[in-house]
């Protein structure tokens, strides 16, 4: 070989520049610096600003590099990279390029020119984990809808260094407790392993940070930071379905963390198979660990969650109100908490006890309810269920007390919630005439005004309509 190796490398860069776009050259090649060349070993060593650049070059440009180097340096040239792991202290580690283009785990060697003090200074500093420390396993109530994900999450938190269930991909509808669970995992890891760098981030914030780093020409710094995380927790990743560049960047971060045995926890409102627009190679990695579904909590779990929060906040709420809230909150933990907070605020402002009437008032403001019109059949179904009778009982001419009450209440509620005339309602409730309906409605209306217990029963039935809808 003839010529100065440093000049030859400059010529290599010019040749590369002619074969890639200007943006690609500036992003991936302009930052590469000549380090050294060994004629004996025919080895060229280049300095790179980050592991991410190394990984990207090996995955996308190894063929181009090989051809250009062979042209200027001769056949059989070996390529090594010296990756700067600490720009301030000029600390580096060498990795050997693959020949030919086979992507594999970087071959790590001893860092060069490092003193003991330099080693210490290269250790990543602790960071703000961005975790919600109030969302823990202690107050994450277990039920049928979350038993398996909770158990796995706790196991991961207690043994984060194990490679099982990595990545953990949690999915489920809004309000089912995903964010609480992934925060609980992070809090537990931090509690048991304080030295670990744990980070919770929403997908949207990650995308904003990435966009800012591109605008400020600090993408490598952004990627370097995320590659130092021991347990990365990303929430709502469905936000990336149309963000191609964000996906590409996260792909390389994911690869680096995964290869180095770091923990990755992801949450989404849908399973990987439904993340349309997500890069297939990223989806493949999402599926390589464990996919666990969180379902909406059933009524019993909602009751348990409410009782836990009520005890924690020192509140006193009647059982029937708790049951009503649990049945009406549409299986959303977030709605449950919102209702309790609103009840507390209303009771303080108006100096009133928390009862069914106040709960109904708050529910209308705190919980989004469907607006499908009720039918007489809907009303009959809920009334019969409440009084433990059948529709056949209601339609008979029997004067048995519970049958009569159910019949009259059905007529009253049908008149209140439908636009049907009394004659039509009478026909649908056992073939009664117009006057029977009017008489029944008057009786129920008077009783509601004087009988508090009956009034509460009526509220309970009407609230069940909201659950039904």
C-alpha positions in Angstrom: 0.0 0.0 0.0 1.3 3.5 -0.8 0.2 6.8 0.6 -0.6 8.3 4.0 -3.4 6.3 5.7 -5.1 9.4 7.0 -5.2 10.9 3.6 -6.5 7.6 2.1 -9.3 7.6 4.7 -10.2 11.2 3.6 -10.4 9.9 0.0 -12.6 7.0 1.2 -15.0 9.6 2.7 -15.2 11.5 -0.6 -16.0 8.3 -2.4 -18.7 7.4 0.2 -20.1 10.9 -0.1 -20.6 10.3 -3.8 -22.6 7.1 -3.1 -25.0 8.3 -0.4 -27.3 11.3 0.0 -25.9 14.5 1.7 -28.2 14.0 4.7 -27.0 10.4 5.1 -23.4 11.5 4.8 -23.7 14.2 7.5 -25.6 11.9 9.8 -23.4 8.8 9.7 -20.1 9.5 8.1 -19.1 13.1 8.8 -18.6 12.3 12.5 -16.2 9.4 11.8 -12.6 10.3 12.5 -9.4 8.5 11.5 -7.6 7.0 14.6 -4.7 4.8 13.5 -3.5 2.3 10.9 -1.4 -0.8 11.4 0.5 -1.8 8.3 1.6 -5.1 10.0 -2.0 -6.2 10.7 -3.6 -4.3 7.8 -6.0 -2.8 10.4 -7.7 0.5 10.1 -9.1 2.0 13.4 -11.8 4.7 13.2 -13.3 6.8 16.0 -17.1 6.9 16.3 -19.2 9.1 18.6 -21.5 6.4 19.9 -22.5 2.8 19.9 -25.6 3.7 18.0 -23.5 5.0 15.0 -21.5 1.7 15.1 -24.7 -0.4 15.1 -26.2 1.6 12.3 -23.1 1.5 10.1 -22.8 -2.3 10.6 -26.5 -2.8 9.7 -26.8 -0.4 6.7 -23.4 0.4 5.3 -21.0 -2.4 5.8 -21.0 -3.4 2.1 -20.2 0.1 1.0 -17.5 0.5 3.6 -15.9 -2.8 2.6 -15.8 -1.9 -1.1 -14.4 1.5 -0.5 -11.7 0.4 1.9 -10.6 -2.5 -0.3 -10.3 0.0 -3.2 -8.1 2.5 -1.4 -6.3 0.3 1.2 -6.1 -2.9 -0.7 -7.8 -6.3 -0.2 -7.8 -7.9 3.2 -8.1 -4.7 5.1 -9.5 -5.1 8.6 -11.7 -2.4 10.2 -11.9 -1.6 13.9 -13.9 1.1 15.6 -13.1 3.0 18.7 -16.4 4.1 20.2 -16.2 7.1 22.6 -18.3 6.2 25.6 -17.5 9.4 27.4 -16.9 12.4 25.2 -15.7 14.6 28.1 -13.0 12.3 29.3 -12.2 10.9 25.9 -12.9 7.4 27.1 -13.4 4.8 24.4 -13.9 1.1 23.7 -12.9 -0.8 20.7 -15.2 -2.9 18.6 -14.3 -4.8 15.6 -16.3 -4.4 12.4 -17.8 -7.5 10.8 -16.3 -8.7 7.6 -18.4 -9.3 5.6 -21.7 -7.7 6.5 -23.0 -9.9 9.3 -24.7 -8.2 12.1 -23.8 -9.6 15.5 -23.1 -8.6 19.1 -20.3 -6.0 19.2 -17.0 -7.5 20.4 -16.1 -5.5 23.4 -12.5 -5.2 24.4 -10.7 -3.4 27.2 -11.0 0.4 27.1 -7.8 2.1 26.0 -5.9 4.8 27.9 -8.2 4.5 30.9 -7.0 5.2 34.4 -9.0 4.0 37.5 -10.4 7.5 38.0 -11.5 7.7 34.4 -13.4 4.4 34.8 -15.2 5.8 37.8 -16.1 9.0 36.0 -17.5 7.1 33.0 -20.2 5.4 35.2 -23.6 6.9 34.2 -25.0 9.2 36.8 -28.4 8.5 38.5 -31.4 10.0 36.7 -34.9 11.1 37.6 -36.9 7.9 36.8 -40.1 9.9 36.1 -42.0 7.2 37.9 -45.2 7.8 39.9 -44.1 6.6 43.3 -47.7 6.4 44.5 -48.5 3.7 41.9 -47.1 0.6 43.6 -47.8 -3.1 43.9 -49.1 -2.5 47.4 -52.1 -0.5 46.1 -52.5 -2.4 42.8 -55.5 -4.5 43.7 -55.5 -8.0 42.2 -58.5 -9.4 40.4 -59.4 -11.9 37.7 -58.7 -9.3 35.0 -55.1 -8.6 36.0 -53.9 -11.6 38.1 -51.4 -13.0 35.5 -49.9 -9.7 34.3 -49.5 -8.5 38.0 -47.8 -11.7 39.0 -45.4 -11.6 36.0 -44.7 -7.9 36.6 -43.8 -8.5 40.2 -41.5 -11.3 39.2 -39.7 -9.1 36.7 -39.4 -6.3 39.2 -37.8 -8.7 41.7 -35.4 -10.2 39.2 -34.8 -7.6 36.5 -31.5 -9.2 35.4 -33.1 -12.3 34.2 -33.8 -12.5 30.4 -37.2 -14.2 30.7 -40.2 -12.2 29.6 -38.1 -9.5 27.9 -39.6 -7.4 26.5 -42.8 -7.4 28.6 -45.6 -6.1 26.3 -48.8 -5.2 28.2 -52.0 -4.2 26.4 -55.5 -3.4 27.3 -58.3 -0.7 27.0 -58.0 2.7 28.6 -58.6 2.7 32.3 -57.7 -1.0 32.9 -54.6 -0.2 35.0 -51.7 -0.5 32.5 -49.9 2.7 33.6 -50.3 1.8 37.3 -48.8 -1.7 36.7 -45.8 -0.5 34.7 -45.1 2.2 37.2 -45.3 -0.4 40.0 -42.7 -2.5 38.2 -40.4 0.4 37.9 -40.9 1.5 41.5 -40.2 -2.0 42.8 -37.0 -2.3 40.7 -35.8 1.0 42.0 -36.6 0.0 45.6 -34.7 -3.3 45.4 -31.9 -2.2 43.1 -31.3 1.5 43.8 -28.2 1.6 41.6 -30.2 0.8 38.4 -31.1 3.5 36.0 -34.9 3.1 35.6 -36.8 5.4 33.3 -40.6 5.7 32.6 -41.5 7.7 29.5 -44.6 8.1 27.5 -44.3 7.4 23.8 -45.4 10.9 23.0 -42.7 12.5 25.2 -40.1 10.2 23.6 -41.2 11.4 20.2 -41.0 15.0 21.3 -37.5 14.5 22.7 -36.3 12.8 19.5 -37.7 15.6 17.3 -36.0 18.2 19.5 -32.7 16.3 19.3 -32.9 16.2 15.4 -33.7 19.9 15.4 -30.7 20.7 17.6 -28.4 18.2 15.8 -28.0 16.2 19.0 -29.5 12.9 17.9 -26.4 10.9 19.0 -26.7 12.4 22.5 -30.3 11.5 22.7 -29.6 7.9 21.6 -26.6 7.6 23.9 -28.7 8.6 26.9 -31.4 6.0 26.2 -28.8 3.3 25.6 -27.5 3.8 29.2 -30.9 2.8 30.8 -31.1 -0.5 32.7 -35.0 -0.7 32.7 -36.8 1.3 30.1 -40.6 1.6 30.5 -42.5 3.1 27.5 -46.2 3.8 27.8 -48.8 4.2 25.0 -46.6 3.0 22.2 -49.6 3.0 19.8 -48.8 6.7 19.5 -45.9 5.8 17.2 -48.0 4.0 14.5 -47.4 6.8 12.0 -44.0 8.1 13.3 -41.6 6.2 11.1 -38.4 8.0 12.1 -39.2 7.6 15.8 -39.8 3.9 15.2 -36.4 3.6 13.5 -34.6 5.3 16.3 -36.3 3.2 19.0 -35.5 0.1 17.0 -31.8 0.7 17.5 -32.2 1.7 21.1 -34.2 -1.5 21.7 -31.6 -3.6 20.0 -28.8 -2.2 22.1 -30.7 -2.6 25.4 -31.9 -6.1 24.5 -28.4 -7.3 23.4 -26.9 -6.0 26.7 -29.6 -7.8 28.8 -31.4 -4.6 29.9 -35.1 -4.7 30.8 -37.7 -3.3 28.4 -41.4 -2.9 29.4 -44.0 -1.6 26.9 -47.6 -0.7 27.2 -50.2 -0.2 24.5 -54.0 0.0 24.1 -53.9 -2.8 21.6 -51.8 -6.0 20.9 -48.8 -5.9 18.5 -50.8 -7.5 15.7 -53.2 -4.5 15.7 -50.4 -1.8 15.6 -51.0 -1.0 12.0 -48.3 1.3 10.6 -45.6 -0.1 13.0 -42.4 -1.3 11.4 -42.5 -5.1 11.0 -39.0 -5.5 12.4 -40.0 -3.6 15.5 -43.2 -5.7 15.9 -41.0 -8.8 15.6 -39.1 -7.6 18.6 -42.2 -6.7 20.6 -43.4 -10.3 20.1 -40.2 -12.0 21.2 -40.8 -11.7 24.9 -44.2 -12.0 26.7 -47.4 -10.4 25.6 -49.9 -10.0 28.4 -53.5 -8.7 28.3 -55.1 -6.5 30.9 -58.9 -6.6 30.8 -61.3 -4.1 32.2 -61.9 -4.8 35.9 -65.2 -6.5 36.7 -67.7 -5.0 39.2 -66.2 -6.9 42.2 -62.7 -5.7 41.4 -64.0 -2.2 41.1 -65.6 -2.5 44.5 -62.3 -3.7 45.9 -60.4 -0.8 44.3 -62.9 1.7 45.6 -62.7 0.2 49.2 -58.9 0.5 49.1 -59.0 4.1 48.0 -61.7 5.0 50.5 -59.7 3.5 53.3 -56.6 5.2 52.2 -58.3 8.6 51.9 -60.2 8.2 55.2 -63.6 8.5 53.7 -67.0 7.1 54.7 -69.2 6.0 51.9 -72.3 3.7 52.2 -72.1 0.2 50.6 -74.9 0.8 48.2 -73.1 3.9 46.9 -69.9 2.0 46.4 -71.8 -0.7 44.5 -73.5 1.9 42.4 -70.2 3.6 41.5 -68.6 0.2 40.7 -71.5 -0.7 38.4 -71.6 2.6 36.6 -67.9 3.5 36.0 -67.7 1.3 32.9 -64.9 -0.8 34.2 -62.4 2.1 34.2 -60.1 2.5 37.2 -59.5 6.1 36.1 -63.2 6.8 36.3 -63.5 5.2 39.7 -60.8 7.5 41.1 -62.3 10.5 39.5 -65.7 9.8 41.0 -64.3 9.4 44.5 -62.3 12.6 44.2 -65.4 14.4 43.0 -67.5 13.0 45.7 -65.1 14.2 48.3 -64.9 17.7 46.8 -68.7 18.0 46.5 -69.3 16.8 50.1 -66.8 19.4 51.4 -68.1 22.3 49.3 -71.8 21.6 50.1 -71.2 20.2 53.6 -73.3 17.2 52.8 -73.0 13.4 53.4 -71.9 11.2 50.6 -75.1 9.4 49.7 -76.8 7.9 46.6 -78.3 11.3 45.5 -74.8 13.0 45.6 -73.3 10.0 43.8 -75.8 10.2 41.0 -75.1 13.9 40.6 -71.4 13.3 40.4 -71.6 10.3 38.1 -73.4 12.4 35.5 -70.4 14.8 35.4 -67.5 12.4 35.9 -68.4 9.4 33.8 -69.1 9.3 30.1 -72.3 7.4 29.6 -73.8 6.1 26.4 -76.9 7.8 25.1 -78.7 4.9 23.3 -82.4 5.4 24.0 -84.0 3.0 26.4 -86.8 0.7 25.3 -89.7 -0.7 27.4 -88.0 -4.1 27.2 -84.8 -2.6 28.7 -86.9 -1.1 31.5 -88.8 -4.3 32.2 -85.6 -6.3 32.3 -83.9 -4.0 34.9 -87.1 -3.6 37.0 -87.8 -7.4 37.1 -84.2 -8.0 38.0 -84.3 -5.6 40.8 -87.6 -7.0 42.3 -86.6 -10.6 41.5 -89.7 -11.3 39.4 -90.2 -12.3 35.8 -91.9 -10.4 33.0 -94.6 -13.1 32.9 -95.3 -12.2 36.6 -95.6 -8.5 35.6 -97.9 -9.2 32.7 -100.4 -11.3 34.7 -103.4 -9.8 36.5 -102.1 -11.1 39.9 -102.4 -8.6 42.8 -99.4 -10.1 44.6 -97.5 -7.1 46.1 -94.1 -7.6 44.4 -95.8 -8.1 41.0 -97.9 -5.0 41.4 -94.9 -2.8 42.4 -92.8 -4.1 39.5 -95.7 -3.4 37.1 -96.3 0.1 38.4 -92.6 1.0 38.5 -92.1 -0.3 34.9 -95.0 1.9 33.7 -93.7 5.0 35.6 -90.1 4.6 34.2 -91.4 3.8 30.7 -93.3 7.1 30.8 -90.3 8.9 32.1 -87.6 7.5 29.7 -89.5 6.9 26.5 -91.7 9.2 24.3 -94.5 6.6 24.1 -98.0 7.6 25.0 -99.6 6.0 28.0 -101.9 3.8 25.8 -98.8 2.3 24.0 -97.0 1.7 27.3 -100.1 -0.1 28.7 -100.2 -2.4 25.8 -96.5 -3.3 26.2 -96.9 -3.9 29.9 -99.4 -6.7 30.0 -102.1 -5.2 27.7 -103.2 -2.5 30.3 -105.3 0.5 29.3 -104.4 4.2 29.4 -106.0 4.9 32.7 -104.1 2.1 34.5 -100.8 3.6 33.3 -101.7 7.1 34.5 -102.9 5.8 37.9 -99.7 3.7 38.4 -97.5 6.7 37.5 -99.3 8.9 40.0 -98.9 6.3 42.8 -95.2 5.9 42.2 -94.6 9.6 42.0 -96.3 10.2 45.4 -94.4 7.4 47.1 -91.0 8.7 45.9 -91.7 12.0 47.6 -92.5 10.5 51.0 -90.6 7.2 51.2 -86.8 7.7 51.3 -86.0 4.0 51.1 -88.2 3.6 48.1 -86.7 6.7 46.6 -83.2 5.1 46.9 -84.5 1.9 45.2 -85.8 3.9 42.3 -82.4 5.7 41.9 -80.7 2.3 42.0 -82.9 1.0 39.2 -82.4 4.2 37.1 -78.6 4.0 37.6 -78.7 0.4 36.3 -80.1 1.8 33.0 -76.8 3.7 32.6 -74.8 0.6 33.1 -77.1 -1.3 30.7 -76.7 1.4 28.0 
